Amino acid sequence: MSSFEAQGKLQPMTFQSDTFSVIAPVFVQGMVLGLGLIVAIGAQNAFVLRQGLRREHVGTVVLFCAVADALLIIAGVFGMAQALGERPGLARAMALAGAAFLAFYGWRALQRARQTSQLTAAEGGVGLSRGAAMAQAAAFTLLNPHVYLDTVLLVGSIGAQQPDALRAWFAAGASTASLTWFAALGFGARWLAPLFARPKAWQVLDGLIGLTMWVLAVLLLRHALAGL
């Protein structure tokens, strides 16, 4: 085999490696941000945990919550990208606001890490029909104003800062975080419930979330100031 032929066979592998090295950090950033925002004590998570403990319409509830989050994330990322596309000054302002929010969110998580809290869900009570479970999942998801702040505004504004070709990967990473979390919470409820009932576990988790949010805030701040 000639050296020319050898180079021709190695070139696609190099291209794939270069592509992966570009996509992976963006995907991971979206996933880490998504996990940092969704892993918290709240009504939606408690409801998913309850359904998992009861083994009642778990797949339906998990799928609904994950798909709802994914649609909001996609709308946020591409909607914000379109809104900010021809407004670099506004895009920079949104990036600075996002960095400030992440820093504040991280500070709040670190404050929670100093307190004792737990996530519990009652196993008793009357069983729900599939329609009633879907209705409650929709209420906990869509009637919570924080979900729009987190997915549409925060994740959307940060995702909009990504290059055009990588926005879908950022949204995919954030959506994967939601799917992974809800699936673990619902299908792993029997194993996770005792862990989440321990205040120490949430203190450690909140500490890690706080530090992660600060790292993301610094990265976003650097991006916002890069064009100045």
C-alpha positions in Angstrom: 0.0 0.0 0.0 1.4 3.4 -1.0 1.7 6.2 1.5 -0.9 8.2 -0.4 -3.4 5.3 0.0 -2.6 5.0 3.7 -3.2 8.7 4.2 -6.5 8.4 2.3 -7.7 5.7 4.7 -6.7 7.6 7.8 -8.3 10.9 6.8 -11.9 10.0 7.6 -10.9 8.8 11.1 -9.2 12.1 11.8 -12.2 14.0 10.6 -14.5 12.0 12.9 -12.1 12.6 15.8 -12.1 16.3 15.1 -15.9 16.5 14.8 -16.3 14.6 18.1 -13.9 16.9 19.8 -16.0 19.9 18.8 -19.4 18.3 19.5 -18.7 16.6 22.8 -17.9 19.7 24.9 -21.1 21.4 23.7 -23.2 18.3 24.4 -21.7 17.9 27.8 -22.1 21.5 28.7 -25.8 21.3 27.8 -26.2 18.1 29.8 -24.4 19.5 32.9 -26.5 22.6 32.8 -29.7 20.6 32.4 -28.8 18.4 35.4 -27.8 21.3 37.5 -31.2 22.9 37.0 -33.5 19.9 37.2 -31.9 18.1 40.1 -33.7 19.8 43.0 -36.4 19.2 45.6 -39.7 20.1 44.0 -43.3 19.1 43.3 -42.6 17.6 39.9 -39.7 15.4 41.1 -41.7 14.3 44.1 -44.6 13.3 41.9 -42.4 11.3 39.5 -40.8 9.6 42.6 -44.3 8.8 44.0 -45.4 7.2 40.7 -42.2 5.2 40.7 -42.7 4.0 44.2 -46.2 3.0 43.4 -45.1 1.5 40.0 -48.1 3.3 38.4 -47.9 4.6 34.9 -44.2 5.3 35.3 -43.2 5.1 31.7 -46.0 7.5 30.7 -45.1 10.1 33.4 -41.4 9.9 32.7 -41.9 10.2 28.9 -44.3 13.2 29.3 -41.9 15.1 31.6 -38.9 14.4 29.4 -40.6 15.3 26.2 -42.1 18.5 27.7 -38.7 19.6 28.9 -37.2 18.8 25.5 -39.8 20.8 23.6 -39.3 23.8 25.9 -35.5 23.5 25.6 -35.6 23.4 21.8 -38.1 26.3 21.7 -35.8 28.2 24.0 -32.5 27.5 22.2 -33.7 28.1 18.7 -36.2 30.9 19.6 -33.6 32.8 21.5 -31.0 32.2 18.7 -33.4 33.8 16.2 -34.3 36.7 18.5 -30.6 37.4 19.3 -29.2 36.6 15.8 -29.0 40.2 14.6 -28.6 41.8 18.0 -25.1 41.2 19.2 -25.5 43.8 22.0 -28.6 42.1 23.3 -27.0 38.7 23.0 -24.0 39.9 25.1 -26.4 41.3 27.7 -28.3 38.0 27.8 -25.1 36.1 28.3 -24.1 38.4 31.1 -27.5 38.0 32.7 -27.3 34.3 32.3 -23.8 34.2 34.0 -25.2 36.3 36.8 -28.2 34.0 37.2 -25.9 30.9 37.2 -23.7 32.5 39.8 -26.7 33.3 42.0 -28.2 29.8 41.4 -24.9 28.3 42.5 -24.8 30.5 45.6 -28.3 29.3 46.5 -27.3 25.7 46.0 -24.3 26.1 48.3 -26.6 27.8 50.8 -28.9 24.7 50.6 -25.9 22.5 51.1 -25.6 24.0 54.6 -29.2 23.0 55.5 -30.9 19.7 56.0 -33.6 18.8 53.5 -35.0 15.7 51.9 -37.3 14.5 49.1 -40.0 12.1 50.1 -43.1 10.8 48.4 -46.0 9.0 50.0 -46.7 5.6 48.6 -50.3 5.4 49.9 -53.4 7.0 48.7 -55.9 6.3 45.9 -54.4 5.1 42.6 -54.5 7.3 39.6 -55.8 6.5 36.1 -53.4 7.1 33.2 -55.3 10.2 32.3 -55.2 11.6 35.8 -51.5 10.9 36.1 -50.9 12.7 32.8 -53.0 15.6 34.0 -51.0 15.9 37.2 -47.7 15.6 35.4 -48.8 18.4 33.0 -49.8 20.6 35.9 -46.6 20.1 37.8 -44.5 20.7 34.6 -46.3 23.4 32.7 -47.9 25.5 35.5 -44.6 25.9 37.3 -43.2 29.4 36.3 -39.6 28.2 37.0 -39.7 25.7 34.2 -40.0 28.6 31.7 -37.2 30.5 33.4 -34.9 27.5 33.4 -35.6 26.0 30.0 -36.7 28.8 27.7 -34.8 31.8 29.1 -31.7 30.4 30.8 -31.0 27.3 28.8 -32.3 29.0 25.7 -30.1 32.1 26.1 -27.0 30.0 26.8 -27.7 27.6 23.9 -28.2 30.6 21.6 -24.6 31.6 22.2 -23.4 28.4 20.5 -22.4 28.3 16.8 -25.3 27.5 14.5 -24.1 24.0 13.8 -23.8 23.1 17.5 -27.0 24.5 18.9 -28.9 21.2 18.3 -26.2 19.3 20.2 -26.4 21.7 23.1 -30.2 21.2 23.2 -29.7 17.4 22.8 -27.4 17.4 25.9 -29.9 19.4 28.0 -32.8 17.2 26.9 -30.7 14.1 27.6 -30.2 15.3 31.1 -34.0 15.6 31.7 -34.6 12.2 30.2 -31.9 10.6 32.3 -33.0 12.3 35.5 -36.7 11.5 35.2 -36.0 7.9 34.1 -33.7 7.3 37.1 -36.2 8.9 39.4 -39.2 7.0 38.1 -37.7 3.6 37.3 -35.1 3.7 40.1 -37.5 5.0 42.8 -37.3 1.9 44.9 -33.5 2.2 45.2 -33.2 6.0 45.1 -36.0 6.9 47.7 -33.9 5.8 50.7 -30.9 7.9 49.4 -33.0 11.0 48.7 -34.6 10.7 52.2 -31.1 11.3 53.7 -30.4 15.0 54.2 -26.6 14.4 53.9 -27.1 13.2 50.3 -28.8 16.4 49.3 -26.2 18.5 51.0 -23.4 16.8 49.0 -25.5 17.0 45.8 -26.3 20.7 46.3 -22.6 21.4 47.0 -21.6 19.8 43.7 -24.4 21.6 41.8 -23.3 25.0 43.3 -19.7 24.5 42.2 -20.8 23.3 38.7 -23.0 26.4 38.3 -20.2 28.7 39.2 -17.9 27.0 36.6 -20.6 27.4 33.9 -21.1 31.1 35.0 -17.3 31.8 34.5 -17.3 30.1 31.1 -20.4 32.1 30.0 -18.9 35.3 31.3 -15.7 34.7 29.4 -17.8 34.1 26.3 -19.8 37.3 26.8 -16.6 39.4 27.3 -14.7 37.9 24.5 -16.2 40.3 21.9 -15.5 43.4 23.9 
